[in-house]
Amino acid sequence: MKSVRVAFCCVALFASCGCAHLATVKQTRPVVPASGSDKQLQPAIQRLAAREREQPLVSLGGDLFAARFSLSVLEQQPDNLSARNLYNFSVARAVANVERANIQPWRREVSVTVDQTNYLLTTPKPVDQEHDPSRYDLFPTDSLKISGQFFKTRPSISGIGAPLVAVGRVENPRSREQFKLRRVYAPVLMRPPRC
């Protein structure tokens, strides 16, 4: 009788562990950070809101304007939390719209004109194939809802820059032999060139 109870407990334990979701990732729609009473950021917030549902290149123009605008506020007031949050949000949206538009500024320079202001998107050439951004899909972390047994709290570090997740587009066919994941998953931080 005791061995039956032990066997039943073991089966119940393994069954409950097998059904537990270790991690679930869903894409969500991020919300423009509140600026509170900071009126000087209103032009950037209005531009983001107006261009949010536009085509990717039009939205990208609004994102770049808001990022430049909030960065100029940050240069004058480095402790302005609303400007920092808006900058990080704008950069994250710019990356998302670069992905949506599939313009790949790491392959060739891309010019985006917004209200007679020209933005030139370019990056250095990748040092090797592993660091080639065209091999990855980039996701801003503020557009991901992560939950599961091991994700009770969401860690974050305050500062300037948009946190991203890079996910390899191609699966590694030898992943089991090499004891690696099928795809590459890596954290990335987009920061302004001066930081």
N, C-alpha and C positions, 0 to 999 in steps of 0.2 A: 504494500500500500504506500509506503514511504517513497519508494522508487517511482511510483506512478505520479505522486505529487511533485517530486523533483523534476521529472520529465515534463509534466504539464507546465510547471513554472518556467523551465528553460524554453519550451516552445513558445509560451506567451511572451517571454522576454525578447526572443529573437524576432517574433512576429511584430511586436510593437516597434522594435528598432528598425526593422526593414521598411516600415511604412512611414517613418519620420522623414520629413523633408529637411535635408541638410541645408539646401540653399534654393531659393526661388528668386529669379530676377525678372522683373517686368519693366517695360518702358512706360513712363508717365510724362505728363506735360508739365514742365516746370513753370513756376509762377514768377513774374518779375518781382524782385525784392522790394519791399516797402521802403520808401525813403523818409517816412515820418514827416517831419516839418521842414525837411531840407528842400527848399523851393528851387535852389540853383540846379538841381538834377532833373527838374521837370522836363526840359527839352529832350533829354536823352530817353527818359521813361516814355514820353509821348511818342517819340520816334520808334522805339521798340514795339509799343502797343500797336501803332498804325501799320507797321510793316510785318507784324507777326505772321499773318496768314497769307502773305504774298508769295510769289514764286521765290525759289531759293536765292537767286542773285539779288533780287530786290530786298529780301529780308536780310541778306548778308550786308548790303549797304547800310541798312538801319543799325545792324549789330556793330559794324565798324565805326559808324558815327557815335553811337552810345559809348563804345569802349574808349574812343579818343576823347570824348567829352568828359567822361568820368575820370579818366586818367589825368586830364588837365586839372580837374578839381583836386585830385589826390596829390598832384605835384605842389599845389598851393596849400593844401590842408592834409598832410600825411596821416593824421589820426581820424579822418572822416570815414567812419564805418559804413555809412550808407553809400558813399562813393566807391569804396572798395568792393562792397557786395554787388553793386551795379556793374562795376568793371568786370568782376569775375563772371557774372551772369552773361554779360555782353560777349565776352570772349568765348564762353561755352556755347552760346548760340551761334557765333561766327563759325566755330568748328563744326557744329551740327549742320549749318547751311553749306559749308564747303563740302561736306560729305553728301548732302542732298543734291547739290548741283553737280557733283562729280567733276570738279574743276582741277584738282590735283596741282596745287601751287608748288609742290616738291618736284614736279616734272618740268614745269615751265612757269615763267612769271605770269601772273593773272592780274589784270587791271580792272578795278571796280570803281565806277564813277557814281558819286552820290551828290546831288545838288551842287554840281560844278566843282566838287572836290574829288580828286583822283587818289585811290588807295592802290598800292602795288603790293600784292601778296607774293612772297617769294621765300624760299628757304635754302640753306646750303644743300649741296648734293649729299645724299646718304653715303656714309663711310663704307658701308658694306650692305649686302642683301638683307641681313637681319634687321638693320636700322632703316630700311626703306619704308616710308609711311604708306606707299601704295599697296603694301602687303597686309595692311591692317584696316579694320573698321574702327573708327574712333567714336566713343560715346561719352558725352559729358555725364559725370556721375550724378548731377542734380536731376537728370532725366531718367534715372534708374531707381526703382523701388526694390530693395534687397531685403529678403526676409528668410526665415528658416530657423532650424534648431540652433545653428551656430551664429546667427546674426540677430541677436536680441537688441543690441545698440549699434548705432552707426557712428564710427569714429570720424572726426574731422579735425583738420588743423586750420587755424585761422591764418590768413595772410593773403598776399596778392598772387593771383594766378587761378586758372580754371582747371580743376582736377578732371582727368579723363581716364577712360579704360580703353586700352587698345586690344582688339581681338583679332587674331590671325584669320585671314580669309581662307587659307588653305589648311587642310588637315594633314598631320604628319602620318603617313601610312605605316611607319615603323614605331609608332608611339608605344605600343605594348612591349615590343622588344627592348626599347630604350627606357622603359619605365617613366615615360613623360606623358603629359596631357596631349590629347588629340590636336588641340589648337593652342596657340600661344595667347596668354592673357597677361597684360602688363599694365601697371599704373603709369600715367603720363601727366605732367603738369605743364600747361601752357602759360608762359609768363611773358611780360613785355620785354623787349630787347634790353632795356636799361637795368633790369633787376639782376 
